[in-house]
Amino acid sequence: MRALDQLASWKGRFGVHAAREVAKLLDQLRRARIRAPQDLIRFHEIVLYLRAYPASPRVADLADEILFHFADRVSQVDRDPFEDPEISGIAGSGLSTNFSYEVALSLATRHADSIRIDWDRYEHADRLGPQLARFLPLAGEDATVEPHVDWRRWFESSDCDLGWLLHRIEPPIYDLLEIPLRWELGNSSAARSFTRIPRDIFYHDGPFLTRRDVSLEAEFAAPRIPVERVSPAHEIVGLIIDTSAVRYRELWGFTHPDVVHVYYADLGRGVDIFFFGVPPESRLPLRAYHCGMYFKNGVPMGYVEGLSLFERMEVGFNLYYTFREGETAWLYARLLKLFREQLGVTCYSVDPYQLGHENDEAIDSGAFWFYRKQGFRTTSAEIEPLLAREERRIASNPGYRTSKAALRKLARAALIYGGGPEWDHFELRKLGTMPPLSPALIRAKRAPEEAVYLRAMQRDRKLRARILSPDPVEPVSSDGIRN
């Protein structure tokens, strides 16, 4: 695997010489047979990275050629390692998991030939029996007189499929059944190897923009990011759902997307984002909700989720591990700028989980320092001495690395950027009950787009003062009006 090691060493290096060397290695590995599953997985991730950050048209073309034929490679090795959630979604592999009703219906509608009930892993098939008995009278008769009914046999012998079942069972009941679904990706466009959106490729011919090149304040002061509405949006929303599902992930906004109000923005340097909220029936009682997925040169790179209250947004930023050696700080700054312009939010909070609290992945990636070095402040006075000590050590020794134990302590409290000190210790759970909303705000909450509600809330200074007050909020009725 010497050639694979060499290819990995060229990630993030650009210029004519780098492009030539990367293309030569890709051409060599394109014709090589890789027998070990872990080596093949590593090969896939390096090539996918190079497709997202190509140094030349030749590199992009070779990367696509390798990725578009990857199912053939996977068919020649043990496929089990490819189903690990960390790397799932590669062409030629499959996955088995429980999806929510909404995601299962979306997948069954668009991928009917490749997704089915995974009976071999269905530990609670007896739960499905009473539901099948409702729709298959003879199966119901069998259950009446037989102690052990073969529900799988009844289902398959009746020419039923997943779509048939989903259109007959109510969503809450389906979720309780815990039905595992088997999705064989093959050469599906949903596979990570294949998923693309069309765009002109941005070729990197110079160094990446590093954290030192990025200033949040400078980004906020830069020209406004143009935004346009996407219509129709069902195709891109379906692609987003697929991209998340093959990674065993569901997001509230992807599960309940507002397909009528989907927006697109070109963030620059080959990065696109599609973002949207949720329809009125799926909205949160108090906070406004928005989410989006971003792409690098057409390749899905990660997703973002925002929960907004007045001018404050809790930001969940998720970059797929394959692309963590790219221009992450610049990308994050552009996303915050976009939400600032579109939603009027000026204060950004990062939950402890995102920093590493009970999240080993964030600890391993040093997530705390990613945010801290962009100007985020800790919300805990108890953590400040440890933070000051670690920053002194880093300043005096560039090679110093904070221990995992220290990172776990630093991650116990949220980080925040912007806003006044009144936000430093705000927690939704401290409100206890739903705060009173004016009739105007309630109407805005039900508006076609939730941004209307958020803008109206930002103008309600009395409600803001009340929510941020240390005094408890008096109970209100279910419709948000004070009792």
N, C-alpha and C positions, 0 to 999 in steps of 0.2 A: 504493500500500500504506500510505497514511497511517493508515487505520483499524486496520490490523494493528499498526503501530507504537504506536498509542495503546492498543490492547488489551494489548500486551506491557508497557507502562508501568504498567498497573494490577495486575500480578501482585504478590501479597504485600501489597496494600492492601485494607483491609476497612472495614466500617461501612456505614450506610444509603446514603450518597452513592456510595461505591465500588461497592456492589452494583448500584445503579441504572445507573451509567455502564457497568459491565462488561456488564450485560444488554443495554443499548442497542447497544453495539458488537457483541456476539454476534448480536443480531437483524439488524443491518445486514450483517455478514459472512456470515450464514447464507444470505442471498439474493444474495451477490456471487459472480461467477465469477472464480476465481483461475487464471491461465493458466500461470504459471511454476512448474515443479516445486519449486524451492527455496522459493518463497513458500508453496506449498501444504504442503510439509513443515513449514515454520515455523508455519503456521496450525494444523496438526494438533497439534504439540507444545504450543503455548500453550493450545489448547482442552483437551487432555488434562490439562495442569497445573491448569487452572481447574476441571475436573471433580473432580480429587482434592482441591483446596482451594477449594471453592465458598464464596462470600460469602452466598449466599441460595438458596432452592429454585429460583427462576427461573433463576439462573446454572447450577445443576446440570442443570436440564431442557433448557435451550438447548444446553449443552455436549453432552449425550447426543444430542440431535436432530441436531446437526452431525456428531458422530462416527459415529452409526449410519447415516448416509447418505454416508460419506466415500468408499466404493468408487466411487460414481457420479462423484465429482470426479476420482479417480485415473484412471478410464477415459478421461478427456478430455485427458490430458497424457502426456508421455514417461515411461514407468514405470521406466526403467533407474536413475535416481537413487534410487529408493525401495528398491533392493536393497543399498545400502551398509550394512554391519554397524552403523554408528552409528545408523541410523534404521529399520532393517528391521522388518517386522511390521505395517505400516499396512494397513488394509482395502483390498482392491482390488489390492494388489501381490503379489509372489511372491518366492521366494528359492530358490537352488540351492546345495547344499553336501553334504558327506559327513557323515552322522550315524553314531554308533556303532550296533552291532547292536541294543542294548537300546532306544535312543531311536527308531531306525527302526521297530522292531517296534511300539512304543507308538503312534507316529504313524500307521503303516499300519493299525493296528487301529481307531483312532478317526477317521481322516480318509482312509479308503480312496479316496474319490472325487476327492480333490484332490491326492494325492501319488503320484508315479511316478518311474521312473528317467529321469534327464535324459540321454538318449542323445547329444544334440548336444554335451554337455560331457564325455562319458565318454571320456577319453583312453586308458583301459586296458581297453576292452571285450573284448579278447582274453583277459584274465584270467578273465572270466566264462564263456568258452566251455567249458572242461573241466567246470565245474559243471553247466551246462545239458545237456551231453552225458550226464551221469549220469541225468538225469530225463526227457530227451526223446530216446528211442532214435534217431529218424530224424535229429535234429540231430547226434547222435554219429556216425551213418553218414556224413552229409554231411562232417563234419570229417575222417573217415578218408580220403576220396578227393579233397577239394577244398582248395586251398591258402589260400583267403580266404573264410571262412564269414561270412555276414551274420547274426550272432547276434541282432541287434535284430529282424530279420525273423522268425527262428525263435521268439523270445520272444513277439512280438505276434501272430503267426499261430496260436500255440498257445493263445491266450486266457489267457496267464499274466499275473499282476500282481505287484506288490511283495510283498503278503502271501503269495502262493503261494511265492515265492522264499525269503522269510525263514523259512518253516516247514520248509524243506528243507535249508538251508545252516547248518552249525555256526557259532556266533558268531565264533570266531577266524578262520575262513576268510572270512566275510563282511567283516570289518574289513580283511583284506588285499586284498580286491578293489577297495577305494576307489571304491565306486559313488556317483556324485553323484545326489542326489534333487532333483526339482523339486516345490516346494510352492506351488500357487496358492491364496492365502488367500481371495480373493473376499470374501464376507460371513461367513466362518468365525468362530465364537466365539473361535478362537485368535488372531485379529488383535488387535493392541494397541488398536485403536479400540474393540473390543467387550468385551474381557475384563473381567469383574466378578465379585465374590462378593457375595451379598446381605448388606446391613446397613443400619441406620439411619444416615443421613448426619449427620456432625458439621459444622455450618456455622461458619466462622470469622467472628466479628464484631469481633475485636480483633487487635492486633499478634501476630505470630509469637513463639514462645518462642525467644530467641536464645541463643547460647553463654553470654552473661553471665548468663542466667537459669537455667543448668543447672549442677548440681554432681553429680559421680559419687557422692560420699560421701552427699549428701543423698538421691539416688535409692536408693542401697543401703539407707538407713535407713527409707525409706518403706514403707507396708504392702505385704505380699507380693502379687504378681500372681497372681490365680486362673488355674488351668490346667485344661482338661478334655480328655479323650481323644475323638478323632473316630473314629466307626465307623458305617457303612463309610467308608473314606477314599479309595477308588479315584478318585472324581470329582475331589476337590481335588488329589490327586497328579497326575492327568492334566492338570489345568489348569496346575499348576506346571511340568510337563514342557513343555507347549505354550508357556507364557510364556517359558521359557528358550530353547526351540528356535527360535522366530521371531526371536530376537536372535542366532542363530548360536552359542549358548552351551550347554555341557553342564557339569554339576557332578557330581562322583562320587556324592553323595547323591541327586541328582535322577535320575541314570541307574540307581542301584541303591537305590531307596527301601524302607524298612521300612514297608510299607503297613499292617501290623498294629498298629504303635505310632506313630500320628500324633497330635500334640497341638495344641491351639488356645489362644491367649491374646489377650484384648483389652488392648492396651497403653495405651489411653486416646486421647482426641483423634482418634477416627476411625481408629486404626491397629490392624490385626489381624495376627497371625502364626500360621502353621502350621509346626511344626517336628518333626523326626524324625531317626532315625539310619539305619543300614543293617543288613540282616540278617546273621547270623553268617558266612555264606559270602563276604560282601563286605567284612568288617571289615579294618582295618589291623592289622599284626602287633602293634604296641605302643600307639599312641595311640588314644583313643576319638574317634569321629567323629559330629558332629551338624550339621544344616543346617536352613535354613528360608527361607520366602519371606514377606515382609510386604506389606501392602496398606493404602492410604490411601483411606478411604471406598469400599472395594470395588475400587479400581484397583491392580494390581500395581505396587509401587514399587521393589522391590529384593530382594536375598537376602543371607543371612549363612551363613558356614561356620565351624565351630569344630573344632579339633584339640586334644584335651586330654590332658595328661600330669600326673598328680597334681592339684595345685591350679592349674596353669597352662594357659591356653587360648590357642592362636594363633587370632586372630580375623580372618577375611576378611569385610569389610563392603563391600557393593556396592550403591550407590544408582544407579538408572537416571538418566542425565543429564537427562532431562526434569524431574526433581523436585529438582534440587540447590539450588533457592532456597527450600526449605521449612525445616521444623524439624529439621534433621539432627542437631544436637548432642543435642537431647532424645531423639530416636529412638534414637540410638546408646546413650545412657545407659540407656534402658529395655531394650534388647536385652542389654546386659551384666548388668543386674540380673536379667533372666529366667534367663540361663544360670547366674548365681551361685546363684540359688535352686533351680534344677532339677538342677544338676550339681555344685554345691559348689566351683566354680572361683572363685578370688579374685585371681588374677594374670592379666593380659591382655597378650599380645604382638602386635605388628603387624609383619609381614614387610616388608623393604625394598621389595619390589615394590609393595606397597600404598601406600608413601610416595612412590614415584616412581623407584625404581631400575629402569632399562630400561623405564619406563612413562611415556610422555609425557602420557597422559591424566591421571595422578595429579599430574604436575608442573603441568599447566595448571590443575588444580582447587585447587592449593595444599594437597594432602592432608596434607603434613607438619604444617602449622600447625593443621589441624583436630584432630589428635590431641594435639599438643604443648599447645595451649591448654586441653585438658581434663585436663592433669596428667600426661601420659605423659613418661617420661624417656628420654634416649638411652642406648644400651648401649655407646657408643664414647667413650672418653676423647679420641680424636683429633678428634672432631666438636665437643666441648664448647666450645672457644674460638670457633669459627665460630658456634655457636648463641648463645653469650653476646653476641657482637658484633651479630648480627642482632636479638636481643631488645632490646639497648640502642638500636639505631636505630629500631625500631618504637615503643619507649616515648617517644623524644624527638621523633618525627615520625609522627603518626597516618596520614599519607598515604604513608608509605614502603612499598614492596613488594619483597620479596626477589627477587633475580634468579633466572632459571631455572638458571643455572650454580651458584649457591649452593644452591638447592633440591636439585639433583642430588647435591651433596656431602653435604647433610644427610640424604639418603635412603639413604645407603650402609649404614647400620646400623639394626637394628630399634629400635622404641620399645616401652617396656614400662610397665605400670601395676600397682602393687601388687607383692606378693611380695618376697622378700629378694634381696640382691645375688647370691646363688648362681644366680639365673635370668638375670642380665644377659648372661652369655656362653654360655648353654647353646645348643648346636646338635645336632640329632639326628644329623647325619652324624659328629660327633665320637665318638659311641659306637662306631662301627665295626661292631660286631656286635650282634645281638639280646641284650638283658640277660636274665638268668635269671629266669623267673617261677615262683612257687610253684604247685603243683597246684591250690590254691584259686583263684588268680588266673586260671589257664588255664580252669578251669571257669566262672569269672565272665565271662571273655571270650566264652564260648559261650552265655551266658545269653540269654533272649529279648530283653532290652533291655540295651544296652551301658552304660547309666548304672549298672547293678549293678557292672560291672567297674571303672568309674571310681571309684565310692565305695569299693570294696574296695582299689583301688590307693592312694587317699588315706589309708587306714589303715595301709599298709605302710611304716613309717618306715625300715626297713632297706633296702628296695629303693630308696626315694627317695634315701637317703644314698649308696648305691652308684652310682646313675645320675648323680648330681650330683658325684660324686668325680672329681678330675682323672685318677685312675688308669684305665687301659683296662679294659674289661669282658671277662672271659674268654669264649671261644666257647661257644655252646650249640647243642643240636640244633634241628631245624626246628620241633619242638613247643614250644620255649621253655624246656626243662628243661636245666639246666647239665650239660655233658658230664663 
